[in-house]
Amino acid sequence: MKLTPEILNGLARSIAATRPEEIDCDEWLSRVGRLLEIMQRGEPVPPDLAPVLQHIELCPECQEEFQLLLAALNDPD
């Protein structure tokens, strides 16, 4: 694989976006239900769920899954 400027820029953005406390996709999946419940009630997101939100920002697959879960919860049918 050739490292193009676009790939290098993407890697640099990913490195800059890392946080001291990060979770993986499995941990995200185990905690996202609680986040959705809190969001549905309109409550502020507690600090212990901040890594769940951060993971959504960094992981395209979980971001897509989160959007699908939100759509399913908001679907009146």
Z-matrix of the N, CA and C atoms (Angstrom, degrees):
N
C 1 1.440
C 2 1.525 1 107.96
N 3 1.299 2 115.07 1 132.72
C 4 1.458 3 121.09 2 178.39
C 5 1.526 4 108.74 3 -89.37
N 6 1.313 5 116.96 4 131.01
C 7 1.458 6 121.53 5 178.79
C 8 1.523 7 109.29 6 -84.14
N 9 1.308 8 114.84 7 100.61
C 10 1.461 9 120.79 8 179.60
C 11 1.530 10 109.04 9 -84.36
N 12 1.326 11 117.03 10 165.49
C 13 1.467 12 119.35 11 176.08
C 14 1.537 13 112.35 12 -57.60
N 15 1.316 14 117.26 13 -35.18
C 16 1.457 15 120.64 14 179.28
C 17 1.530 16 111.24 15 -65.41
N 18 1.324 17 116.55 16 -43.09
C 19 1.464 18 120.69 17 178.35
C 20 1.516 19 110.28 18 -64.50
N 21 1.322 20 116.74 19 -44.83
C 22 1.463 21 120.64 20 179.52
C 23 1.530 22 111.44 21 -63.15
N 24 1.319 23 117.54 22 -40.26
C 25 1.461 24 120.57 23 176.96
C 26 1.524 25 110.80 24 -63.60
N 27 1.321 26 117.29 25 -40.89
C 28 1.461 27 121.03 26 177.81
C 29 1.520 28 111.85 27 -63.14
N 30 1.320 29 116.34 28 -42.13
C 31 1.466 30 120.58 29 177.13
C 32 1.529 31 111.26 30 -63.57
N 33 1.313 32 116.20 31 -42.11
C 34 1.468 33 120.07 32 179.46
C 35 1.525 34 110.69 33 -64.12
N 36 1.333 35 117.80 34 -40.44
C 37 1.468 36 120.73 35 177.41
C 38 1.520 37 110.85 36 -64.18
N 39 1.315 38 116.97 37 -39.35
C 40 1.465 39 120.58 38 178.64
C 41 1.520 40 111.47 39 -64.83
N 42 1.310 41 116.42 40 -41.89
C 43 1.462 42 120.17 41 178.97
C 44 1.530 43 109.80 42 -65.07
N 45 1.315 44 117.21 43 -42.61
C 46 1.465 45 120.79 44 -179.38
C 47 1.528 46 111.69 45 -66.22
N 48 1.323 47 117.27 46 -26.54
C 49 1.468 48 120.98 47 -177.31
C 50 1.528 49 112.96 48 -85.20
N 51 1.324 50 118.00 49 -7.04
C 52 1.456 51 118.90 50 -178.36
C 53 1.515 52 110.52 51 -67.06
N 54 1.333 53 114.48 52 148.76
C 55 1.463 54 122.56 53 -178.40
C 56 1.526 55 108.92 54 -119.76
N 57 1.328 56 116.82 55 159.21
C 58 1.465 57 119.16 56 178.74
C 59 1.530 58 112.41 57 -59.75
N 60 1.328 59 116.77 58 -36.06
C 61 1.461 60 120.38 59 179.07
C 62 1.517 61 108.15 60 -115.21
N 63 1.315 62 116.63 61 112.06
C 64 1.455 63 121.18 62 177.71
C 65 1.516 64 109.18 63 -125.58
N 66 1.323 65 114.69 64 155.00
C 67 1.458 66 120.22 65 177.62
C 68 1.522 67 108.30 66 -121.05
N 69 1.325 68 115.70 67 158.13
C 70 1.460 69 119.65 68 177.50
C 71 1.533 70 109.07 69 -93.77
N 72 1.314 71 116.14 70 179.31
C 73 1.462 72 121.28 71 -176.07
C 74 1.530 73 112.13 72 -62.94
N 75 1.314 74 117.98 73 -37.68
C 76 1.469 75 120.47 74 178.99
C 77 1.524 76 111.28 75 -64.54
N 78 1.321 77 116.25 76 -43.91
C 79 1.465 78 120.42 77 177.98
C 80 1.523 79 109.86 78 -65.05
N 81 1.318 80 116.70 79 -41.04
C 82 1.470 81 121.17 80 177.90
C 83 1.526 82 109.70 81 -57.77
N 84 1.312 83 115.68 82 -47.66
C 85 1.467 84 120.24 83 -178.19
C 86 1.526 85 111.45 84 -61.60
N 87 1.304 86 117.27 85 -36.12
C 88 1.460 87 119.63 86 -179.27
C 89 1.531 88 112.28 87 -73.47
N 90 1.332 89 117.95 88 -17.20
C 91 1.460 90 120.94 89 -176.01
C 92 1.525 91 114.43 90 -112.50
N 93 1.320 92 118.22 91 -13.46
C 94 1.460 93 120.48 92 -173.98
C 95 1.533 94 112.53 93 -66.87
N 96 1.316 95 118.50 94 -29.67
C 97 1.464 96 120.97 95 178.69
C 98 1.516 97 111.69 96 -59.77
N 99 1.317 98 116.12 97 -43.45
C 100 1.466 99 120.41 98 178.40
C 101 1.529 100 110.58 99 -63.98
N 102 1.328 101 116.48 100 -40.55
C 103 1.464 102 120.41 101 177.67
C 104 1.526 103 110.55 102 -60.24
N 105 1.319 104 116.74 103 -45.46
C 106 1.462 105 120.71 104 -179.48
C 107 1.528 106 111.34 105 -62.71
N 108 1.319 107 117.54 106 -40.79
C 109 1.463 108 120.60 107 178.55
C 110 1.524 109 111.04 108 -61.78
N 111 1.312 110 116.73 109 -43.96
C 112 1.459 111 121.70 110 179.81
C 113 1.531 112 110.22 111 -64.44
N 114 1.313 113 116.24 112 -42.82
C 115 1.461 114 120.32 113 179.58
C 116 1.523 115 110.96 114 -64.50
N 117 1.318 116 117.69 115 -39.97
C 118 1.467 117 120.92 116 179.39
C 119 1.519 118 111.67 117 -63.31
N 120 1.314 119 116.96 118 -34.16
C 121 1.462 120 120.95 119 178.38
C 122 1.523 121 111.96 120 -78.91
N 123 1.326 122 117.06 121 -8.03
C 124 1.455 123 121.54 122 -179.88
C 125 1.511 124 113.73 123 75.47
N 126 1.310 125 116.16 124 21.09
C 127 1.461 126 120.80 125 -179.82
C 128 1.524 127 110.02 126 -87.49
N 129 1.323 128 116.83 127 155.57
C 130 1.465 129 118.86 128 175.45
C 131 1.531 130 110.72 129 -67.62
N 132 1.301 131 114.63 130 147.36
C 133 1.466 132 120.20 131 179.71
C 134 1.530 133 108.38 132 -73.94
N 135 1.340 134 117.29 133 123.35
C 136 1.467 135 119.44 134 179.92
C 137 1.533 136 111.08 135 -70.40
N 138 1.326 137 115.73 136 155.60
C 139 1.474 138 120.18 137 -177.51
C 140 1.526 139 114.36 138 -56.11
N 141 1.346 140 117.76 139 -31.61
C 142 1.462 141 118.42 140 -178.22
C 143 1.529 142 112.56 141 -69.85
N 144 1.340 143 117.12 142 -13.36
C 145 1.465 144 119.86 143 176.77
C 146 1.527 145 112.68 144 -100.23
N 147 1.329 146 117.53 145 2.51
C 148 1.466 147 120.50 146 177.42
C 149 1.534 148 112.26 147 -56.69
N 150 1.341 149 118.88 148 -40.64
C 151 1.472 150 118.09 149 177.71
C 152 1.532 151 113.53 150 -62.43
N 153 1.326 152 117.34 151 -26.84
C 154 1.467 153 120.93 152 178.04
C 155 1.527 154 109.05 153 -67.32
N 156 1.332 155 116.11 154 -45.31
C 157 1.466 156 120.12 155 177.37
C 158 1.526 157 111.22 156 -65.50
N 159 1.317 158 116.99 157 -40.36
C 160 1.464 159 120.41 158 179.70
C 161 1.526 160 110.77 159 -63.78
N 162 1.329 161 116.70 160 -37.83
C 163 1.458 162 119.73 161 179.86
C 164 1.530 163 110.40 162 -63.45
N 165 1.327 164 115.99 163 -39.29
C 166 1.469 165 119.81 164 178.78
C 167 1.525 166 110.23 165 -60.41
N 168 1.325 167 117.15 166 -37.37
C 169 1.464 168 120.91 167 179.61
C 170 1.528 169 112.30 168 -67.16
N 171 1.340 170 116.17 169 -30.60
C 172 1.468 171 120.14 170 -173.47
C 173 1.520 172 114.46 171 -97.31
N 174 1.328 173 117.39 172 -21.17
C 175 1.466 174 120.36 173 -172.78
C 176 1.531 175 110.73 174 -114.50
N 177 1.318 176 117.80 175 108.36
C 178 1.459 177 120.24 176 -178.17
C 179 1.534 178 113.50 177 -60.79
N 180 1.330 179 117.19 178 -35.44
C 181 1.462 180 119.87 179 -178.96
C 182 1.532 181 111.04 180 -66.81
N 183 1.321 182 116.74 181 -44.85
C 184 1.466 183 120.20 182 179.46
C 185 1.527 184 110.85 183 -71.35
N 186 1.314 185 116.73 184 -32.26
C 187 1.458 186 120.26 185 176.12
C 188 1.532 187 110.09 186 -62.28
N 189 1.325 188 116.51 187 -43.30
C 190 1.463 189 120.67 188 177.53
C 191 1.532 190 110.56 189 -63.73
N 192 1.318 191 116.73 190 -44.37
C 193 1.461 192 121.01 191 178.69
C 194 1.529 193 110.77 192 -61.70
N 195 1.312 194 117.15 193 -41.12
C 196 1.459 195 122.05 194 179.10
C 197 1.528 196 110.61 195 -62.34
N 198 1.314 197 116.86 196 -43.69
C 199 1.465 198 120.30 197 178.63
C 200 1.526 199 111.13 198 -62.93
N 201 1.322 200 116.74 199 -39.08
C 202 1.470 201 120.20 200 177.50
C 203 1.533 202 111.17 201 -66.17
N 204 1.326 203 116.80 202 -40.07
C 205 1.457 204 120.23 203 177.71
C 206 1.526 205 111.17 204 -64.71
N 207 1.322 206 116.76 205 -42.75
C 208 1.462 207 120.10 206 177.10
C 209 1.525 208 111.29 207 -61.69
N 210 1.307 209 116.51 208 -43.40
C 211 1.467 210 120.27 209 179.61
C 212 1.524 211 110.66 210 -62.80
N 213 1.312 212 116.92 211 -41.84
C 214 1.469 213 120.90 212 179.59
C 215 1.531 214 110.95 213 -64.86
N 216 1.309 215 117.42 214 -39.29
C 217 1.471 216 120.98 215 179.33
C 218 1.524 217 112.03 216 -69.94
N 219 1.310 218 116.52 217 -31.69
C 220 1.466 219 121.04 218 -177.52
C 221 1.519 220 113.41 219 -91.02
N 222 1.324 221 117.49 220 -3.89
C 223 1.465 222 122.05 221 179.31
C 224 1.524 223 109.79 222 -78.07
N 225 1.337 224 118.10 223 118.17
C 226 1.474 225 119.61 224 -177.61
C 227 1.521 226 113.66 225 -69.34
N 228 1.310 227 118.94 226 -15.54
C 229 1.480 228 120.56 227 -178.90
C 230 1.461 229 111.60 228 -84.21
